[in-house]
Amino acid sequence: MLNRKKTREINVLGTRNVIAACIAAGVARLVYTSTYNVVFGGVPISNGSELLPYYPAEKHVDKYSASKTVAEQLGEERHFPRIVRSMNRLQSRGLARAAGATL
């Protein structure tokens, strides 16, 4: 079982710290790996795209997905548009490389 406080610290506060460091260093782009759960509310998605609205964080049944939703929105607020939503780590690495990130 996930520790609710630790999950929020890592995903939300950790993301906030990374964004602050990027801004301080003048970084223009950030590749943030996320999860499809930020738009998935338990109903199958048909013809989905990156334009799907966020599933409300308070409606998520698990704290991990809720924390990723909040963290992803932090990146958008700071105009870091490169968000990679994937289903596994290998996909994240491939998509991040395709977006121009050095891993």
KEKOL-371835 format. One line per 5 residues: number of its first residue (from 1); their letters; for each residue z, y, x of N, C-alpha, C, O. Coordinates in steps of 0.2 Angstrom, whole numbers, padded with zeros to 4 digits. Each point is the difference from the previous one (the first is absolute). Last residue first. Example, Ala and Ser with C-alpha at 12.3 -4.5 7.8 and 13.67 -1.06 7.14 Angstrom:
// residues 2
2> sa> 0035,-0011,0064,0001,0006,0004,0003,0005,-0004,0001,0006,0003; -0001,-0034,-0001,0000,0006,-0004,0000,0006,0004,0003,-0001,0005
//
This chain:
// residues 103
103> ltaga> -0109,0055,0095,0006,-0004,-0001,0002,-0003,0006,0005,-0004,0000; -0020,0026,-0010,0000,-0004,0006,0007,-0004,-0001,0005,0003,-0001; -0023,0008,-0019,0007,0000,0004,0000,-0005,0006,-0004,-0005,0000; -0014,0010,-0018,0000,0004,0007,0007,0000,0003,0001,0004,0005; -0009,-0016,-0025,0001,0007,-0002,0001,0005,0007,0001,0006,-0001
98> aralg> -0004,-0030,0002,-0006,0003,-0003,0000,0007,-0002,-0004,0004,0000; 0023,-0016,0008,-0005,0001,0005,-0006,0003,-0002,-0003,0005,0003; 0019,-0010,-0019,0002,0005,0004,-0005,0002,0006,-0001,0005,0001; -0002,-0024,-0015,-0002,0006,-0003,0002,0006,0004,-0003,0005,0000; 0009,-0026,0009,-0007,0001,-0001,-0002,0006,-0003,-0005,0004,0002
93> rsqlr> 0028,-0010,-0002,-0003,0002,0007,-0007,0001,0000,-0003,0005,0003; 0013,-0012,-0023,0002,0007,0002,-0003,0002,0006,-0002,0005,0001; -0001,-0027,-0008,-0004,0005,-0004,0001,0007,0002,-0004,0004,0002; 0019,-0021,0006,-0007,0000,0003,-0005,0004,-0003,-0004,0004,0004; 0026,-0006,-0014,0000,0004,0007,-0007,0000,0003,-0002,0005,0003
88> nmsrv> 0003,-0008,-0030,0003,-0003,0006,-0001,0004,0006,-0004,0005,0001; -0004,0003,-0022,0004,-0006,-0003,0004,-0004,0006,0004,-0004,-0001; -0011,0032,-0002,-0003,-0007,0002,0005,-0005,-0003,0005,0001,-0002; -0012,0027,0005,0003,-0005,-0004,-0003,-0007,0001,-0006,-0001,-0001; 0007,0026,0014,-0003,-0007,0000,0004,-0004,-0005,0006,-0001,0002
83> irpfh> -0011,0029,0003,0005,-0005,-0002,-0004,-0007,-0001,-0005,0000,-0003; 0000,0026,0012,-0001,-0007,0002,0005,-0005,-0002,0004,-0001,0004; -0004,0026,-0007,-0003,-0004,-0005,-0001,-0007,0002,-0003,-0004,-0005; 0020,0025,0009,-0003,-0005,0004,-0003,-0005,-0004,0003,-0004,-0003; 0009,0025,-0004,-0008,0000,0001,-0002,-0005,0005,-0004,0002,0004
78> reegl> 0026,0002,-0014,-0001,0004,0006,-0007,-0001,0002,-0002,0002,0006; 0009,-0012,-0026,0003,0007,0000,-0002,0004,0006,-0001,0006,0000; -0004,-0029,0000,-0005,0004,-0004,0003,0007,-0001,-0004,0004,0001; 0019,-0020,0009,-0006,0001,0004,-0006,0005,-0003,-0003,0004,0003; 0022,-0011,-0015,0002,0005,0005,-0006,0002,0004,-0001,0005,0002
73> qeavt> -0001,-0022,-0018,-0001,0006,-0003,0002,0006,0005,-0002,0005,0000; 0006,-0028,0006,-0007,0002,0000,-0001,0007,-0003,-0005,0003,0003; 0027,-0011,-0004,-0002,0001,0007,-0008,0002,0001,-0002,0004,0003; 0011,-0011,-0024,0003,0006,0002,-0002,0002,0007,-0002,0006,0001; -0004,-0027,-0009,-0004,0005,-0004,0003,0007,0002,-0004,0004,0001
68> ksasy> 0014,-0022,0009,-0007,0001,0003,-0003,0005,-0004,-0004,0004,0003; 0025,-0011,-0011,0000,0004,0006,-0006,0001,0003,-0001,0006,0003; 0001,-0020,-0022,0002,0007,-0001,0001,0004,0006,-0002,0006,0000; -0002,-0028,0003,-0006,0003,-0003,0002,0007,-0002,-0004,0005,0001; 0022,-0018,0007,-0005,0001,0005,-0006,0004,-0002,-0002,0005,0003
63> kdvhk> 0019,-0012,-0018,0002,0006,0003,-0005,0002,0006,-0002,0005,0002; -0003,-0019,-0026,0003,-0001,0007,0000,0007,0004,-0004,0004,-0001; -0005,-0005,-0021,0006,-0005,-0001,0003,-0001,0007,0005,-0003,0000; -0018,0026,-0009,0000,-0006,0004,0005,-0005,-0001,0006,0003,-0001; -0007,0020,-0009,-0002,-0006,-0004,-0001,-0006,0004,-0001,-0006,-0003
58> eapyy> 0005,0028,0013,0006,-0002,-0004,-0001,-0006,-0005,0005,-0003,-0002; -0023,0013,0015,0005,-0003,0005,0006,-0003,-0004,0003,-0005,0001; -0028,0008,-0012,0006,0004,0001,0006,-0004,0004,0001,-0006,-0002; -0027,0003,0006,0004,-0003,-0005,0007,0003,0001,0002,0001,0006; -0025,0011,0001,0006,-0004,0003,0003,-0002,-0007,0001,0003,-0005
53> plles> -0027,0001,0004,0006,0004,0000,0006,-0005,0003,-0001,-0006,-0001; -0026,0003,0008,0005,-0002,-0005,0007,0004,0000,0002,0002,0006; -0022,-0001,0009,0001,0006,-0005,0005,-0002,-0005,0002,0004,-0004; -0013,-0019,0020,0006,0004,0003,0002,0006,-0004,0005,0003,0002; -0015,-0024,-0015,-0002,0004,0006,0006,0004,0003,0005,-0001,-0003
48> gnsip> -0013,-0021,-0017,0004,0005,0003,-0003,0004,0006,-0005,-0003,0003; -0001,-0015,-0021,-0004,0006,0002,0004,0005,0003,-0001,0006,-0001; 0017,-0021,-0010,-0008,-0001,0000,-0003,0006,0002,0001,0005,-0003; 0025,-0017,0005,-0004,0006,0001,-0008,-0002,-0001,-0002,-0005,0004; 0026,-0007,-0015,-0006,0000,0004,-0004,0006,0001,-0001,0004,-0005
43> vggfv> 0027,-0003,0000,-0006,-0001,-0004,-0006,0000,0005,0000,0004,0004; 0022,0001,0004,0001,-0007,-0003,-0006,-0002,-0005,-0001,-0005,-0002; 0002,0026,0015,0006,0000,-0004,0001,-0007,-0004,0003,0000,-0005; -0016,0014,0027,0001,-0006,-0004,0006,-0001,-0004,0006,0001,0003; -0012,0016,0015,-0004,0001,-0006,0000,-0006,-0005,-0003,0001,-0006
38> vnyts> 0015,-0001,0026,0001,0007,-0002,-0004,0002,-0006,0002,0005,-0003; -0003,-0027,0015,0005,0001,-0006,0001,0007,-0002,0003,0001,-0005; -0017,-0009,0024,-0004,0001,-0007,0006,0001,-0006,-0002,0002,-0005; 0008,0005,0030,-0001,-0006,-0003,-0003,0002,-0007,0000,0005,-0003; 0000,0007,0029,0004,-0001,-0006,-0001,-0006,-0003,-0002,-0005,0003
33> tyvlr> -0002,0020,0021,-0001,-0006,-0003,0005,-0001,-0006,0006,0001,0001; -0017,0021,0013,0006,-0003,-0003,-0002,-0006,-0004,-0004,0000,-0004; -0006,0018,0023,-0002,-0006,-0004,0006,-0003,-0002,0004,-0002,0004; -0011,0028,0003,0005,-0005,0000,-0002,-0006,-0004,-0002,0001,-0006; -0007,0025,0018,-0001,-0006,-0004,0006,-0005,0001,0002,-0001,0006
28> avgaa> -0003,0022,0006,-0004,0002,-0006,0000,-0006,-0005,-0001,0001,-0006; 0020,0008,0025,-0005,-0006,-0002,-0003,0002,-0006,0003,0002,-0005; 0014,0011,0019,-0007,0002,-0002,-0005,-0005,-0002,-0006,0001,0001; 0031,-0002,0004,-0005,-0001,0006,-0007,0002,-0002,-0005,-0001,0005; 0022,0003,-0021,0003,0004,0006,-0005,-0001,0006,-0001,0004,0004
23> icaai> -0004,-0016,-0024,-0001,0007,-0001,0002,0004,0006,-0003,0005,0002; 0007,-0028,-0002,-0007,0002,0000,-0001,0007,0000,-0004,0003,0003; 0026,-0011,-0006,-0002,0000,0007,-0008,0001,0001,-0002,0004,0004; 0011,-0005,-0026,0003,0006,0003,-0002,0000,0008,-0002,0006,0002; -0004,-0025,-0015,-0004,0006,-0002,0002,0006,0003,-0004,0004,0003
18> vnrtg> 0017,-0023,0001,-0006,-0001,0003,-0005,0006,-0002,-0003,0003,0004; 0024,-0004,-0015,0001,0001,0007,-0007,0000,0004,-0001,0004,0004; 0002,-0010,-0027,0001,0007,0001,0000,0002,0007,-0002,0005,0002; 0001,-0028,-0006,-0006,0003,-0001,0000,0008,0000,-0004,0003,0003; 0024,-0015,-0002,-0004,-0002,0006,-0007,0004,-0001,-0002,0002,0005
13> lvnie> 0016,-0001,-0023,0003,0004,0005,-0004,-0001,0006,-0002,0005,0004; -0004,-0019,-0022,-0001,0007,-0002,0002,0004,0006,-0003,0005,0002; 0003,-0029,0002,-0006,0002,-0003,-0001,0008,-0002,-0005,0003,0001; 0026,-0013,0009,-0006,-0001,0004,-0007,0003,-0003,-0003,0003,0004; 0024,-0001,-0016,0000,0004,0007,-0006,-0001,0004,-0003,0004,0003
8> rtkkr> 0005,-0016,-0024,-0001,0007,-0001,0000,0004,0007,-0005,0004,0001; 0011,-0026,-0001,-0007,0000,-0002,-0002,0007,0000,-0005,0002,0002; 0028,-0007,0001,-0004,0000,0006,-0008,0000,-0001,-0003,0003,0004; 0018,-0002,-0022,0001,0006,0004,-0004,-0001,0006,-0003,0005,0002; 0003,-0024,-0017,-0003,0006,-0003,0000,0006,0005,-0004,0004,0000
3> nlm> 0002,-0029,0007,0006,0005,0000,-0003,0006,-0003,-0004,0003,0004; -0006,-0028,-0009,-0001,0006,0003,0006,0005,0000,0003,0000,-0006; -0004,-0028,0004,0000,0006,-0004,0000,0006,0004,0004,0001,0005
//
